[in-house]
């Protein structure tokens, strides 16, 4: 006999879903971005969704933010006149990148991140890779060889798919995040800090994608490559 979920469970589930102010579609908060008013009355991205007061939820994509600005969605949702920067999308991207860089740094300190072709290949061979990040300005030959290694490991392990692959930061950005020079290959290995970093990676990848915001499928990131 199946038991009914408790009120607490229902409330917790409801808290994980919000409505996009642009499309009016209910989505998991992981697929949305929250915007709130600063003390100065300016609309700013609330990346961690912790700012006090009323907020506006928008689909996690640059296209959705641009459409929201064009249609005056933010002011209408907050029901007041607000100051909104025309560079809101770029400001949001910068903050998403900052959060990602911080998360990558924490994963490195926790010993759940490897850099350099040799160490990354070793992590892949051990089957301990959660996700692979390649600098978006990496040489095509080096990228191809690393992805071939990832595919080969999956075949040897009898897996249908491998760890996710992303290329959303430059070698300089990865280097600054990790305190190294021009990082090309990064492997996130299993662990809580690495999983947290992976969520940041996915959020930025989703933001950079250009989906049809009228019918956006879940978990479809054009900056993410799933090797089959």
C-alpha positions in Angstrom: 0.0 0.0 0.0 1.4 3.3 -1.1 1.5 6.0 1.6 0.6 9.6 0.9 3.4 12.1 1.2 3.3 14.2 4.3 2.6 17.9 4.3 6.3 18.5 5.0 7.3 16.4 2.1 4.8 18.2 -0.2 6.0 21.6 1.0 9.7 20.6 0.4 8.8 19.4 -3.1 6.9 22.6 -3.9 9.8 24.7 -2.7 12.0 23.1 -5.4 9.7 24.4 -8.2 9.1 27.9 -9.3 7.3 29.6 -12.2 9.3 31.3 -15.0 8.0 34.9 -15.1 8.5 35.0 -18.9 7.0 31.7 -20.0 4.7 31.0 -17.0 6.0 27.5 -17.0 6.7 25.7 -13.7 10.3 24.4 -13.5 12.8 23.0 -11.0 14.7 25.9 -9.4 17.9 24.3 -10.8 16.7 25.4 -14.3 15.8 28.9 -13.2 17.6 32.1 -12.1 16.3 34.4 -9.4 16.6 38.1 -9.6 16.0 40.5 -6.7 16.3 44.2 -5.8 19.5 45.5 -4.3 19.4 47.9 -1.4 19.7 50.7 -4.0 16.6 49.5 -5.8 18.5 48.0 -8.8 17.6 44.5 -10.2 20.5 42.1 -9.7 21.0 38.4 -10.2 20.5 36.4 -7.0 22.6 33.4 -8.1 22.3 31.5 -4.8 18.6 32.5 -4.4 19.1 33.7 -0.8 18.5 37.4 -1.1 15.6 38.7 1.1 12.4 40.1 -0.2 10.5 39.4 -3.3 12.2 38.0 -6.4 11.6 37.1 -10.0 12.4 33.7 -11.4 13.4 33.4 -15.1 14.5 30.4 -17.2 18.2 29.9 -16.9 19.4 31.3 -20.3 20.7 34.4 -21.7 17.9 34.4 -24.3 15.2 34.3 -21.6 16.8 37.3 -19.8 17.0 39.3 -23.0 13.3 38.5 -23.7 12.4 39.4 -20.2 14.0 42.8 -20.6 12.3 43.4 -23.9 8.9 42.6 -22.5 9.4 44.4 -19.2 8.8 41.2 -17.3 10.9 42.1 -14.3 9.0 45.3 -13.4 5.6 43.7 -14.1 6.5 40.8 -11.8 7.6 43.0 -9.0 4.7 45.4 -9.6 6.8 48.5 -9.3 9.2 50.7 -11.3 12.8 49.4 -11.0 16.2 50.2 -12.3 17.4 47.5 -14.7 20.8 47.4 -16.4 20.8 46.8 -20.2 23.8 44.6 -19.4 21.8 42.3 -17.1 22.6 39.2 -19.1 26.3 39.9 -19.1 26.3 40.7 -15.4 24.5 37.4 -14.8 27.0 35.4 -16.8 29.9 37.0 -14.9 28.4 36.1 -11.6 27.8 32.5 -12.7 31.4 32.3 -13.9 32.6 33.7 -10.5 30.6 31.1 -8.6 31.9 28.3 -10.8 35.5 29.4 -10.4 35.0 29.5 -6.6 33.5 26.0 -6.7 36.3 24.6 -8.8 38.8 26.1 -6.3 37.0 24.3 -3.5 37.0 21.0 -5.4 40.8 21.4 -5.9 41.4 22.0 -2.2 39.3 18.9 -1.4 41.4 16.8 -3.7 38.5 16.2 -6.0 39.9 17.9 -9.1 42.9 17.0 -11.3 44.6 19.2 -14.0 47.1 18.4 -16.7 46.8 15.9 -19.5 48.7 13.1 -17.7 46.8 13.4 -14.4 43.4 13.8 -16.1 44.1 10.7 -18.2 45.1 8.8 -15.1 41.8 9.8 -13.4 39.9 8.7 -16.5 41.6 5.3 -16.5 40.7 4.8 -12.9 37.0 5.4 -13.7 36.9 8.1 -11.1 35.8 11.0 -13.3 32.6 12.8 -12.6 33.0 15.3 -15.4 35.7 16.5 -17.8 36.2 20.2 -18.5 38.3 21.3 -21.5 39.3 24.9 -22.1 37.1 26.3 -24.9 40.3 27.7 -26.6 42.1 24.3 -26.4 43.7 22.9 -29.5 41.3 20.7 -31.4 43.8 17.8 -31.5 44.3 17.8 -27.7 40.6 17.9 -27.2 40.0 15.1 -29.6 42.6 12.8 -27.9 41.2 13.5 -24.5 37.6 12.7 -25.5 38.9 9.5 -27.3 40.4 8.5 -23.9 37.1 9.2 -22.2 35.2 7.1 -24.8 37.7 4.3 -24.6 37.4 4.1 -20.8 33.6 3.9 -21.1 33.8 1.0 -23.6 36.2 -0.9 -21.4 33.9 -0.5 -18.4 30.9 -1.5 -20.4 29.2 1.8 -19.9 26.7 3.2 -22.4 27.8 6.8 -21.7 30.8 8.4 -20.1 31.2 11.3 -17.7 29.9 14.7 -19.0 32.2 16.9 -21.0 32.0 20.7 -21.0 33.9 23.5 -22.6 32.6 26.8 -21.2 35.7 28.5 -19.7 38.9 29.6 -21.4 42.3 28.3 -20.3 43.0 31.6 -18.7 39.8 31.5 -16.7 40.4 28.0 -15.6 44.0 28.9 -14.6 42.8 31.9 -12.5 40.2 29.7 -10.8 42.8 27.1 -9.9 45.9 29.3 -9.3 47.7 27.9 -12.3 48.8 29.1 -15.7 46.6 28.3 -18.7 44.8 25.2 -17.6 43.6 23.1 -20.6 42.2 19.9 -19.1 40.3 19.5 -15.8 38.8 16.3 -14.3 36.2 16.5 -11.5 36.4 13.3 -9.5 33.8 11.9 -7.2 33.0 13.8 -3.9 30.7 16.4 -2.5 32.8 19.4 -3.6 33.1 18.1 -7.1 29.4 17.5 -7.3 28.8 21.0 -6.2 31.1 22.3 -8.8 29.4 20.2 -11.5 26.1 21.8 -10.6 27.7 25.2 -11.2 29.1 24.0 -14.5 25.7 22.8 -15.6 24.1 26.1 -14.7 26.5 28.1 -16.7 26.3 25.7 -19.6 22.6 26.0 -19.6 22.8 29.8 -19.4 25.1 29.9 -22.4 22.8 27.6 -24.5 20.3 29.2 -26.8 17.2 27.1 -26.4 13.7 27.9 -27.6 12.4 29.4 -24.3 8.8 28.6 -25.3 9.4 24.9 -24.9 12.8 24.4 -23.3 13.6 20.7 -22.6 15.1 19.9 -19.2 18.8 19.2 -18.9 19.7 20.0 -22.5 23.0 21.9 -22.5 24.6 22.8 -25.8 27.9 23.4 -24.1 27.8 19.9 -22.7 29.0 16.9 -24.7 27.9 13.4 -23.7 30.1 10.8 -25.3 28.3 7.7 -26.5 
